[in-house]
Amino acid sequence: MMKFKVLVNDPLAPDAIKILKNANLEVEEREYSKEDLPKHIGEYDGIIVRSATKVTKEVIEAGKKLKVIGRAGVGLDNIDLNAAKAHNVTVLSTPTANAISVAELVFGFMISVSRHIVTGTATLRDGKWEKKTLEGVELYGKTLGIIGFGNIGAEVAKRAFAFGMKVITYDVIQNKRGLEVEFVPLNDLLKNSDYITVHLPLLDSTKHIISDAQFSMMKKSAIFVHAARGGIVDDRALLNALKTGKIAGAALDVFESEPLDEIGRQIVSMPNVVATPHLGASTIEAQGRVGREIAEKIVEFFKGVK
């Protein structure tokens, strides 16, 4: 293999770096700022990023030697795919590696909201005993609506069956992945689900796919979970739905503005909201998997470059 130079601009697990170096790739672990990245990208044949680094059109155009972009994760909204295609730069990702971690967080969210775990902890710390006011609901026997039935959606469904839930789903590609799920129109899913979770990529076609009209269709008892990408849900509409009682509660790992803007701060201040700072794939196991998988894909890519 020729000696190629790869920039790792977001942290990767040590064993992923080892895979790259063992394949005779020259690896630099840096964290160039968005201002500095275009100034230095011209030195590299490849770049590996997670979600923090934005590989913009400016970066790609400045990457005169750039042949491949590796995204250690599933979403590609931080990469200008049109610019990559125009400049014949290959984009690789790891769409399955973090699915289990995200699916487990979804159920942590659902149980936490349904059983008032956060509020119960906070009131105990305040010296209160709110047993009578914190009556919850079971997941058993409820209908879970999964919007987007890819790798993560399928992992969520598997766990839902273990809880005795009925699963309905909406996706433009109706692949049941060997699971007993029912595909329904989006409006039907919104109207009939007790829990709704979103697992779509952020595209022009999915931006604000959940907004005022969609929240108005949901049951007032519905709990809404979002652990996909900020921008799929209209945060202003979500805040309004929570304030006006259109839905019973929400659990959120992603927001339109990260870190939070004023709308986001208002959302997380609501008593019926549980939230985390984009932690869906932030487990030791997931980060190990995404790092190893993207490293192996990068190595395989450069094997084919003459």
Secondary structure by P-SEA (a helix, b strand, c coil): ccbbbbbbcccccaaaaaaaaaacccccccccccccccccccccccccccccccccaaaaaacccccbbbbccccccccaaaaaaaabbbbbbbcccaaaaaaaaaaaaaaaaaaaaaaaaaaaaacccccccccccccccbbbbbccccaaaaaaaaaaaaabbbbbbccccccccccbbbbbcaaaaaacccbbbbbccccccccccccaaaaaaccccbbbbbcccccccaaaaaaaaaaacccccccccccccccccaaaaaaaaccccccccccccccaaaaaaaaaaaaaaaaaaaaacc
